[in-house]
Amino acid sequence: MKAKWMTLIFAVVLAMTLAACGGSDDAGTGDTGTDTSTETESAPPDDTGGSSELTITAPVDAANAGFTETTLSAPADTPFTITFNNDDDGIPHNVQIFEGDDTSATPVFAPEGNALITGPDTAVYEVPALAAGTYTYNCLSHPTTMVGTLTVG
């Protein structure tokens, strides 16, 4: 008789556990499966960096090979950060941003004093909000080989 009670208790506990863990979110609510909510999910950032946190990497031999990321995007009229990873041991690099493709103009963003980061090291740049458009980024030390395009929109 004791074994029957133990089996019954086990079955009840198991049934309650399965009921609590299983099933859909609308179980027992009378939901017909029609979604009438107005909440929307935001899409994940694309792999070109369409977010307010970008990463730019100077790989080993970046002076000849360029940045790892050559095409990025950021939101318009919103400040964003660039995490700059200089993996090029003993070589100084940085990131500066120019409006359009004229890198001989004054940059719209450059680290304070156009400071260079000697690798391996990381710097986080706080970039002010930029208007929608196309920008060019490069390295002060290697401006013709370390180049990329930033689309702001």
Secondary structure in CASP SS format (residue, H / E / C, confidence):
PFRMAT SS
TARGET T0000
AUTHOR 0000-0000-0000
METHOD secondary structure of the structure
MODEL  1
M C 1.00
K H 1.00
A H 1.00
K H 1.00
W H 1.00
M H 1.00
T H 1.00
L H 1.00
I H 1.00
F H 1.00
A H 1.00
V H 1.00
V H 1.00
L H 1.00
A H 1.00
M H 1.00
T H 1.00
L H 1.00
A H 1.00
A H 1.00
C H 1.00
G C 1.00
G C 1.00
S C 1.00
D C 1.00
D C 1.00
A C 1.00
G C 1.00
T C 1.00
G C 1.00
D C 1.00
T C 1.00
G C 1.00
T C 1.00
D C 1.00
T C 1.00
S C 1.00
T C 1.00
E C 1.00
T C 1.00
E C 1.00
S C 1.00
A C 1.00
P C 1.00
P C 1.00
D C 1.00
D C 1.00
T C 1.00
G C 1.00
G C 1.00
S C 1.00
S C 1.00
E E 1.00
L E 1.00
T E 1.00
I E 1.00
T E 1.00
A E 1.00
P C 1.00
V C 1.00
D C 1.00
A H 1.00
A H 1.00
N H 1.00
A H 1.00
G C 1.00
F C 1.00
T C 1.00
E C 1.00
T C 1.00
T E 1.00
L E 1.00
S E 1.00
A E 1.00
P C 1.00
A C 1.00
D C 1.00
T C 1.00
P C 1.00
F E 1.00
T E 1.00
I E 1.00
T E 1.00
F E 1.00
N E 1.00
N E 1.00
D C 1.00
D C 1.00
D E 1.00
G C 1.00
I C 1.00
P E 1.00
H E 1.00
N C 1.00
V C 1.00
Q E 1.00
I E 1.00
F E 1.00
E E 1.00
G C 1.00
D C 1.00
D C 1.00
T C 1.00
S C 1.00
A C 1.00
T C 1.00
P C 1.00
V C 1.00
F E 1.00
A C 1.00
P C 1.00
E H 1.00
G H 1.00
N H 1.00
A C 1.00
L C 1.00
I E 1.00
T E 1.00
G E 1.00
P C 1.00
D E 1.00
T E 1.00
A E 1.00
V E 1.00
Y E 1.00
E E 1.00
V E 1.00
P C 1.00
A C 1.00
L C 1.00
A C 1.00
A C 1.00
G E 1.00
T E 1.00
Y E 1.00
T E 1.00
Y E 1.00
N E 1.00
C C 1.00
L C 1.00
S C 1.00
H C 1.00
P C 1.00
T C 1.00
T C 1.00
M C 1.00
V E 1.00
G E 1.00
T E 1.00
L E 1.00
T E 1.00
V E 1.00
G C 1.00
END
